């Protein structure tokens, strides 16, 4: 018995559907990559800041002498500062990309990233050189910083830097809390999706 063939359009759609689905999945993974990288950078930044500032540093001062603990902590905070600047710059760049793609939830998130980055620049790179100079001057005089004539100025700068670090971590917790759950339609703008589907 002779059976009529399906319309060519239907046959073509049936044959190409697996390829279309694969292409859509690949496109979705590519478009969601900035979103995933943004979340990874934020988690690395905030996690390292909380761990070093409120777990590692207090443990050092509890187990070692204050001078030794201060030196080790200073090196760790230096590493953390560079981690913060790197993650902050990359996060801002990715945030701009995501906003242009229609992920409007990243507009407020970018301000939190900018605030954290500003805290790092002021709290560490702005104040730490003066603190290092005071520490060096005290050592050249044969004293540690706590028993030198620079102790008061060092304590003031250290207190200001600690405030900036606290603000940075609070902004970081808020940033993690406010991270968008996902991207709309694989990260493309809803208007573009409608135009293509039409």
C-alpha positions in Angstrom: 0.0 0.0 0.0 1.4 3.3 -1.0 1.7 6.0 1.8 2.0 9.6 1.0 5.2 11.3 2.1 5.0 14.0 4.8 5.5 17.6 3.7 9.1 18.6 3.1 9.0 21.2 5.8 7.8 18.7 8.4 10.5 16.2 7.3 13.1 18.9 7.4 12.0 20.0 10.9 12.0 16.4 12.2 15.5 15.7 10.9 17.0 19.0 12.1 15.4 19.1 15.5 18.2 17.3 17.4 20.7 19.7 15.8 18.6 22.7 16.7 18.2 21.4 20.3 22.0 20.9 20.6 22.7 24.3 19.2 20.3 25.9 21.6 21.9 24.2 24.6 25.3 25.2 23.4 24.2 28.8 23.0 22.6 28.8 26.5 25.8 27.5 28.1 27.8 30.2 26.4 25.4 33.0 27.3 25.2 31.9 30.9 29.0 31.8 31.3 29.4 35.4 32.5 26.7 34.8 35.1 28.5 31.7 36.4 31.9 33.3 36.4 30.5 36.4 38.2 29.1 34.2 41.0 32.4 32.3 41.3 34.4 35.5 41.6 32.1 36.9 44.2 32.2 33.7 46.3 36.0 33.6 46.1 36.3 37.2 47.1 33.8 37.2 50.0 34.8 33.8 51.2 38.5 34.6 51.4 37.8 38.0 53.1 35.6 36.4 55.8 38.0 33.5 56.3 41.2 35.6 56.6 39.7 38.5 58.5 37.6 36.7 61.1 39.1 33.2 61.3 42.7 33.1 60.3 43.9 36.4 61.8 42.3 35.9 65.2 43.8 32.4 65.3 47.2 33.7 64.5 47.1 36.2 67.4 45.8 33.6 69.7 48.6 31.1 69.0 51.6 33.2 68.1 53.3 36.2 69.6 51.8 39.5 68.6 54.8 40.6 66.5 55.0 37.3 64.6 51.2 37.1 64.2 51.1 40.7 62.9 53.7 40.0 60.3 52.0 36.8 59.0 48.6 38.6 59.1 50.0 41.5 57.1 51.1 39.2 54.4 47.8 37.4 54.3 45.9 40.7 54.1 48.2 41.8 51.3 47.3 38.6 49.3 43.6 39.2 50.1 43.8 42.8 48.9 45.1 41.7 45.5 42.5 39.0 45.3 39.8 41.6 46.1 41.1 44.0 43.4 41.3 41.3 40.8 37.8 39.9 41.6 36.3 43.3 41.9 37.5 44.6 38.5 36.5 41.4 36.7 33.1 41.3 38.5 32.4 44.9 37.4 33.3 44.1 33.8 31.1 41.0 33.8 28.3 42.9 35.5 28.3 45.4 32.7 28.1 42.6 30.2 25.2 41.0 32.0 23.2 44.2 32.3 23.7 44.8 28.5 22.3 41.3 27.9 19.2 42.1 29.8 20.0 40.8 33.3 18.8 43.9 35.0 19.2 42.4 38.5 22.9 43.1 38.2 22.4 46.8 38.2 22.2 47.1 42.0 24.7 44.3 42.4 27.3 46.4 40.6 27.1 49.1 43.2 27.9 46.6 45.9 30.9 45.4 44.0 32.1 49.0 43.4 31.7 49.7 47.2 33.7 46.6 48.1 36.4 47.6 45.6 36.6 51.1 47.0 37.0 49.7 50.5 39.9 47.6 49.4 41.6 50.5 47.6 41.2 52.9 50.5 41.5 50.4 53.4 44.6 48.6 52.2 46.3 50.4 49.3 45.6 53.8 50.7 46.5 53.2 54.4 48.8 50.2 54.4 51.9 52.0 53.0 51.8 54.4 56.0 51.4 51.5 58.4 54.3 49.7 56.8 56.4 52.9 57.1 55.6 53.2 60.8 56.4 49.5 61.4 59.7 49.8 59.6 60.6 53.0 61.5 59.9 51.2 64.8 62.1 48.2 63.9 64.9 50.5 62.9 64.7 52.0 66.4 64.9 48.5 67.9 61.3 48.3 69.0 58.2 46.5 67.9 55.4 48.7 66.8 53.4 48.4 70.1 56.3 49.6 72.2 57.5 52.4 70.0 56.6 56.1 69.8 54.6 55.3 66.6 52.2 53.0 68.4 49.4 55.7 68.7 49.5 56.6 65.0 49.7 53.0 63.9 46.8 52.1 66.1 44.7 54.9 64.6 45.5 53.8 61.0 44.9 50.2 61.9 41.5 51.1 63.4 40.5 53.0 60.2 41.6 50.1 58.0 39.6 47.7 60.2 36.5 49.7 59.7 36.9 49.7 55.9 37.5 45.9 56.1 34.3 45.5 58.1 32.3 47.5 55.6 33.8 45.5 52.8 32.7 42.2 54.4 29.2 43.5 55.2 28.8 44.6 51.6 30.1 41.2 50.5 27.5 39.4 52.6 24.8 41.6 51.1 26.2 41.0 47.6 26.0 37.2 48.0 22.5 37.5 49.4 21.4 39.7 46.5 23.0 37.7 43.7 20.4 37.1 40.9 19.3 33.5 40.8 19.6 33.2 37.0 19.4 34.8 33.6 16.3 35.4 31.7 16.0 33.0 28.8 19.7 32.1 28.7 20.9 35.6 29.2 19.4 37.3 26.2 17.0 40.2 26.4 13.3 39.4 26.4 12.7 41.8 23.6 15.3 40.1 21.4 13.9 36.7 22.2 10.4 37.8 21.1 11.7 39.4 17.9 13.6 36.2 16.9 10.7 33.9 17.8 8.3 36.0 15.7 
